Amino acid sequence: MKQWWQRPHVRYWRTFIFRTLVYSAILLVLIYLYHYKNIQGGTFIYNEF
């Protein structure tokens, strides 16, 4: 099993899937933070400065 896990094409797909999951999670967190407040309730971020 360990030899199979270290094959180049398996390593490629393992890395590809891992990066896809990480980037998808980051994207979902950013979308969540962007939509945390609704359009009417939110204030423009630079109005407080």
Backbone as JSON Lines, residues from 0, in Angstrom:
{"i":0,"aa":"M","n":[0.83,-1.2,0.0],"ca":[0.0,0.0,0.0],"c":[0.87,1.26,0.0]}
{"i":1,"aa":"K","n":[1.97,1.23,0.77],"ca":[2.83,2.4,0.84],"c":[3.48,2.68,-0.52]}
{"i":2,"aa":"Q","n":[3.85,1.64,-1.24],"ca":[4.45,1.84,-2.56],"c":[3.43,2.41,-3.53]}
{"i":3,"aa":"W","n":[2.21,1.96,-3.43],"ca":[1.15,2.47,-4.3],"c":[0.91,3.95,-4.02]}
{"i":4,"aa":"W","n":[0.94,4.33,-2.75],"ca":[0.67,5.71,-2.33],"c":[1.74,6.67,-2.84]}
{"i":5,"aa":"Q","n":[2.98,6.18,-3.08],"ca":[4.08,7.03,-3.5],"c":[4.27,7.09,-5.01]}
{"i":6,"aa":"R","n":[3.42,6.42,-5.77],"ca":[3.55,6.48,-7.23],"c":[3.3,7.9,-7.71]}
{"i":7,"aa":"P","n":[3.99,8.31,-8.79],"ca":[3.87,9.7,-9.25],"c":[2.44,10.11,-9.62]}
{"i":8,"aa":"H","n":[1.71,9.26,-10.32],"ca":[0.36,9.67,-10.72],"c":[-0.59,9.7,-9.52]}
{"i":9,"aa":"V","n":[-0.37,8.85,-8.54],"ca":[-1.19,8.89,-7.32],"c":[-0.86,10.14,-6.52]}
{"i":10,"aa":"R","n":[0.4,10.5,-6.42],"ca":[0.81,11.71,-5.72],"c":[0.23,12.94,-6.4]}
{"i":11,"aa":"Y","n":[0.21,12.94,-7.73],"ca":[-0.36,14.08,-8.46],"c":[-1.83,14.26,-8.12]}
{"i":12,"aa":"W","n":[-2.6,13.17,-8.19],"ca":[-4.04,13.28,-7.92],"c":[-4.32,13.57,-6.45]}
{"i":13,"aa":"R","n":[-3.49,13.03,-5.55],"ca":[-3.64,13.31,-4.13],"c":[-3.41,14.8,-3.86]}
{"i":14,"aa":"T","n":[-2.38,15.36,-4.45],"ca":[-2.09,16.78,-4.29],"c":[-3.18,17.63,-4.92]}
{"i":15,"aa":"F","n":[-3.64,17.23,-6.1],"ca":[-4.69,17.98,-6.79],"c":[-5.97,18.01,-5.95]}
{"i":16,"aa":"I","n":[-6.39,16.89,-5.42],"ca":[-7.61,16.83,-4.62],"c":[-7.45,17.62,-3.33]}
{"i":17,"aa":"F","n":[-6.3,17.5,-2.68],"ca":[-6.06,18.25,-1.45],"c":[-6.11,19.75,-1.69]}
{"i":18,"aa":"R","n":[-5.42,20.21,-2.72],"ca":[-5.44,21.65,-3.02],"c":[-6.82,22.13,-3.4]}
{"i":19,"aa":"T","n":[-7.56,21.33,-4.15],"ca":[-8.92,21.7,-4.53],"c":[-9.79,21.86,-3.29]}
{"i":20,"aa":"L","n":[-9.67,20.95,-2.34],"ca":[-10.46,21.05,-1.11],"c":[-10.06,22.27,-0.28]}
{"i":21,"aa":"V","n":[-8.76,22.53,-0.2],"ca":[-8.3,23.69,0.58],"c":[-8.77,24.99,-0.06]}
{"i":22,"aa":"Y","n":[-8.59,25.13,-1.36],"ca":[-9.0,26.36,-2.03],"c":[-10.52,26.52,-2.01]}
{"i":23,"aa":"S","n":[-11.26,25.44,-2.1],"ca":[-12.73,25.52,-2.01],"c":[-13.15,25.97,-0.63]}
{"i":24,"aa":"A","n":[-12.49,25.47,0.4],"ca":[-12.81,25.88,1.77],"c":[-12.52,27.37,1.96]}
{"i":25,"aa":"I","n":[-11.38,27.82,1.45],"ca":[-11.04,29.25,1.56],"c":[-12.07,30.09,0.83]}
{"i":26,"aa":"L","n":[-12.46,29.67,-0.35],"ca":[-13.45,30.42,-1.13],"c":[-14.79,30.47,-0.4]}
{"i":27,"aa":"L","n":[-15.21,29.35,0.18],"ca":[-16.47,29.34,0.92],"c":[-16.42,30.24,2.15]}
{"i":28,"aa":"V","n":[-15.29,30.26,2.84],"ca":[-15.14,31.15,4.0],"c":[-15.21,32.61,3.56]}
{"i":29,"aa":"L","n":[-14.56,32.94,2.46],"ca":[-14.6,34.32,1.97],"c":[-16.01,34.73,1.54]}
{"i":30,"aa":"I","n":[-16.72,33.83,0.88],"ca":[-18.11,34.12,0.49],"c":[-18.97,34.3,1.73]}
{"i":31,"aa":"Y","n":[-18.77,33.44,2.74],"ca":[-19.52,33.57,3.98],"c":[-19.24,34.91,4.66]}
{"i":32,"aa":"L","n":[-17.99,35.3,4.73],"ca":[-17.65,36.57,5.37],"c":[-18.19,37.75,4.58]}
{"i":33,"aa":"Y","n":[-18.21,37.65,3.26],"ca":[-18.71,38.74,2.43],"c":[-20.21,38.9,2.62]}
{"i":34,"aa":"H","n":[-20.93,37.79,2.77],"ca":[-22.39,37.83,2.91],"c":[-22.82,37.75,4.37]}
{"i":35,"aa":"Y","n":[-21.92,38.05,5.29],"ca":[-22.26,37.94,6.7],"c":[-23.4,38.89,7.07]}
{"i":36,"aa":"K","n":[-23.36,40.08,6.53],"ca":[-24.45,41.04,6.73],"c":[-25.25,41.11,5.44]}
{"i":37,"aa":"N","n":[-26.54,41.31,5.58],"ca":[-27.34,41.45,4.37],"c":[-27.08,42.8,3.72]}
{"i":38,"aa":"I","n":[-27.59,42.99,2.55],"ca":[-27.29,44.19,1.77],"c":[-27.81,45.44,2.47]}
{"i":39,"aa":"Q","n":[-29.0,45.38,3.06],"ca":[-29.57,46.56,3.7],"c":[-28.94,46.84,5.06]}
{"i":40,"aa":"G","n":[-28.49,45.83,5.77],"ca":[-28.0,46.0,7.12],"c":[-26.53,46.37,7.21]}
{"i":41,"aa":"G","n":[-25.78,46.11,6.18],"ca":[-24.36,46.36,6.25],"c":[-24.0,47.81,6.01]}
{"i":42,"aa":"T","n":[-22.87,48.22,6.54],"ca":[-22.37,49.57,6.28],"c":[-21.12,49.46,5.44]}
{"i":43,"aa":"F","n":[-20.85,50.47,4.71],"ca":[-19.64,50.49,3.89],"c":[-18.44,50.56,4.81]}
{"i":44,"aa":"I","n":[-17.43,49.76,4.57],"ca":[-16.32,49.6,5.51],"c":[-15.53,50.89,5.71]}
{"i":45,"aa":"Y","n":[-15.45,51.76,4.72],"ca":[-14.63,52.95,4.82],"c":[-15.39,54.14,5.39]}
{"i":46,"aa":"N","n":[-16.66,54.0,5.72],"ca":[-17.4,55.11,6.31],"c":[-16.95,55.41,7.72]}
{"i":47,"aa":"E","n":[-16.34,54.47,8.4],"ca":[-15.95,54.66,9.78],"c":[-14.61,55.4,9.94]}
{"i":48,"aa":"F","n":[-13.86,55.56,8.88],"ca":[-12.56,56.2,8.99],"c":[-12.66,57.7,8.92]}
